[in-house]
Amino acid sequence: MKTLITGGSGRLGTELRALIPGLIAPSSAEMNLTDAASVLETVRREGPEVIVHTAAYTNVGGAEKERAKCWAVNVEGTRHVAAAANAVGAKLVHISTDYVFDGVAGNYREDDIPGPVVNYYSLTKLVAEEAAHAAQRHLIIRTSFRPREFAYPVAFSDVYTGQDYVDIIAPEIALAVRHALDISDEVLHIVTERKSVYELAKRRKPDVREGTRAQAGVTLPGDVSLNTERWEAFKRRV
């Protein structure tokens, strides 16, 4: 299965390239996501059966200051990738986020209505999901991951999530990519169990200090844990 990945040098893309040999991973110079012609030219040249769209602007705080850049990458970039997928008949696997939910209820299922969003990053990722739906064949994977090591001195104990470290999440995403043409669902949640960010941080940074989301400097959702029953059921069948 010929597969092209965007964001191949990013956090998730790097892990996926190690897990799935042979991924076509054009650099941002070779395929500029914000340039529709560049994306279409690259995709037509490579002719993939599957396009895994991992590239994104992911700095939640930075998105408030660099709104135009965040929108260009997350929304316009996804529109360009979806259009290119349609041009070659490829299936689009779009990597989305738990932040499309408002974080009030937690344990969100795939068919729960997302929003209202709580920050600008969340807005762009929600609109990007709509852009991904423009691909005639698509799979939207909502997930969340950290680098292999927790990077901050403080972690929030009042933010709940299914997030995990990228080396834990990436093999799950890789499995979904390998079976992309067999998955009939249009949306899947791939995360681990519900936990606070503080609990997650302590697993790899025992000296991390406990904090609250009021310290974040940007509005964060309180509980964006995701229900993964659909994904677990699929794994039992393969």
C-alpha positions in Angstrom: 0.0 0.0 0.0 1.7 3.2 -1.2 1.4 5.7 1.6 2.4 9.4 1.8 2.8 11.2 5.0 2.8 14.9 5.7 4.8 16.2 8.7 7.2 13.3 8.4 9.8 15.1 10.4 7.4 16.0 13.2 6.9 14.3 16.5 4.3 11.8 15.3 5.6 11.6 11.8 9.1 10.6 12.9 7.7 7.7 15.0 5.5 6.5 12.2 8.3 6.5 9.7 10.2 4.2 12.1 7.2 1.9 12.5 6.0 1.8 8.9 9.0 1.3 6.5 8.6 2.8 3.0 6.4 5.8 3.9 6.8 8.6 1.3 7.6 11.7 3.4 8.2 14.9 1.4 9.8 17.7 3.3 7.9 21.0 3.8 10.2 22.5 1.1 9.2 19.8 -1.4 5.5 20.0 -0.5 4.3 23.3 1.0 1.0 22.6 2.7 -0.1 26.2 2.4 0.3 26.1 -1.4 -2.4 24.1 -3.1 -0.4 23.7 -6.3 2.6 22.4 -4.5 0.5 19.8 -2.6 -1.3 18.7 -5.7 1.9 18.4 -7.8 3.6 16.2 -5.1 0.6 14.0 -4.6 0.1 13.5 -8.3 3.7 12.6 -8.8 3.8 10.0 -6.0 0.3 8.6 -6.6 -0.3 7.3 -3.1 -3.3 5.1 -2.1 -3.3 6.6 1.4 -2.3 10.0 2.6 -1.6 10.4 6.4 -1.9 14.0 7.3 0.0 14.5 10.5 1.4 18.0 9.8 -0.2 20.7 12.0 0.5 23.9 14.0 0.2 22.5 17.5 1.4 25.3 19.8 -1.8 26.0 21.7 -0.5 29.2 23.3 1.3 30.3 20.2 -1.8 29.9 18.2 -3.4 32.9 20.0 -0.5 35.1 18.8 0.0 33.6 15.3 -3.6 33.1 14.2 -2.9 33.6 10.5 -0.1 31.0 10.5 -2.1 28.5 12.6 -5.1 28.8 10.2 -3.0 28.5 7.1 -1.4 25.3 8.2 -4.3 23.6 10.0 -7.2 24.6 7.9 -5.9 25.7 4.5 -3.3 22.9 4.5 -5.9 20.3 5.3 -8.2 21.6 2.5 -5.3 21.3 0.0 -4.4 17.7 1.2 -8.1 16.6 0.9 -8.4 18.1 -2.6 -5.2 16.3 -3.6 -6.4 13.0 -2.2 -9.5 13.3 -4.3 -7.5 14.1 -7.4 -5.7 10.7 -7.2 -8.4 8.7 -5.5 -6.4 8.3 -2.2 -7.9 7.8 1.2 -7.1 10.6 3.7 -6.1 9.7 7.2 -6.4 13.0 9.1 -4.8 13.4 12.5 -7.1 15.5 14.7 -7.2 16.2 18.4 -9.3 15.8 21.6 -9.3 19.6 21.8 -12.2 19.7 19.3 -14.4 19.1 22.4 -15.2 21.7 25.1 -14.0 19.5 28.0 -17.1 19.7 30.0 -18.3 16.1 30.0 -15.3 13.9 29.1 -15.4 10.4 27.8 -16.4 11.7 24.4 -17.5 9.3 21.7 -16.9 9.6 18.0 -20.4 10.7 17.3 -20.7 13.3 20.0 -21.0 16.8 18.6 -17.7 18.7 19.0 -17.4 22.2 20.3 -17.9 24.9 21.4 -14.1 25.3 21.2 -12.3 27.0 24.0 -9.2 28.4 22.2 -8.0 29.3 18.7 -6.0 26.2 18.2 -9.1 24.1 18.9 -11.1 26.2 16.4 -8.6 25.5 13.6 -8.5 21.8 14.3 -12.3 21.6 14.4 -12.6 23.4 11.0 -9.8 21.2 9.8 -12.0 18.1 10.5 -14.7 19.6 8.3 -12.0 20.2 5.6 -11.0 16.5 5.9 -14.6 15.5 5.3 -14.2 16.9 1.8 -12.1 13.9 0.9 -14.3 11.3 -0.6 -12.6 8.6 1.4 -11.4 9.7 4.8 -10.6 8.6 8.3 -10.3 11.2 11.1 -8.3 10.0 14.0 -8.7 12.1 17.2 -5.7 11.6 19.4 -3.3 13.4 21.8 0.3 12.8 22.6 3.4 14.3 24.3 7.1 14.0 23.5 8.8 10.9 24.9 9.8 13.0 28.0 7.5 15.5 29.7 9.0 18.8 28.8 7.6 21.2 31.5 8.4 21.7 35.2 4.7 22.0 36.1 1.8 19.8 35.1 -1.9 20.5 35.6 -3.9 18.3 37.9 -7.3 19.7 36.8 -6.9 18.9 33.1 -8.1 15.3 32.3 -7.2 13.6 29.1 -6.6 10.3 27.3 -3.3 11.7 26.1 -0.1 9.7 26.4 3.5 9.8 25.3 4.2 9.6 21.6 6.0 6.2 21.7 2.8 4.8 23.3 0.4 6.4 20.9 2.3 6.0 17.6 2.1 2.2 17.4 -1.6 2.5 17.7 -1.8 5.1 14.9 0.6 2.9 12.8 -1.8 0.0 13.2 -4.7 2.2 12.0 -2.6 3.4 9.0 -1.7 -0.1 8.0 -5.4 -1.0 8.0 -6.7 2.3 6.6 -8.3 0.8 3.6 -10.1 -1.8 5.8 -11.5 0.7 8.3 -15.1 1.7 7.4 -15.4 4.2 10.3 -15.0 7.9 9.4 -13.9 8.9 12.9 -11.8 6.9 15.5 -10.6 7.9 18.9 -7.1 6.5 19.6 -5.8 7.4 23.1 -5.2 5.6 26.4 -7.1 5.7 29.7 -8.4 8.9 31.4 -5.9 10.6 33.7 -4.8 14.1 34.7 -1.9 15.7 32.9 -0.1 15.7 36.3 -0.6 11.9 36.6 0.8 11.4 33.1 3.7 13.7 33.7 4.8 11.9 36.9 5.2 8.7 35.0 8.4 10.0 33.3 9.2 13.1 35.3 8.8 12.2 39.0 9.9 15.6 40.2 7.2 17.5 38.2 5.3 20.1 40.2 1.6 20.1 40.4 -0.3 23.1 39.0 -3.7 24.1 37.7 -4.9 25.2 34.3 -5.5 28.8 35.6 -1.7 29.1 35.3 -1.7 28.2 31.6 -2.0 31.7 30.1 -4.5 30.3 27.6 -8.0 28.7 28.1 -7.8 24.9 28.3 -10.6 22.4 28.4 -11.1 20.6 31.7 -11.8 17.0 30.6 -11.2 15.9 27.0 -10.9 12.2 27.7 -12.1 10.1 24.7 -14.0 6.9 24.6 -12.0 4.3 22.7 -14.5 1.4 22.5 -14.8 1.6 18.7 -11.0 1.4 18.3 -10.7 -1.4 20.8 -13.4 -3.4 19.0 -11.6 -3.0 15.7 -8.3 -4.2 17.2 -10.1 -7.4 18.4 -11.1 -8.1 14.8 -7.7 -7.8 13.2 
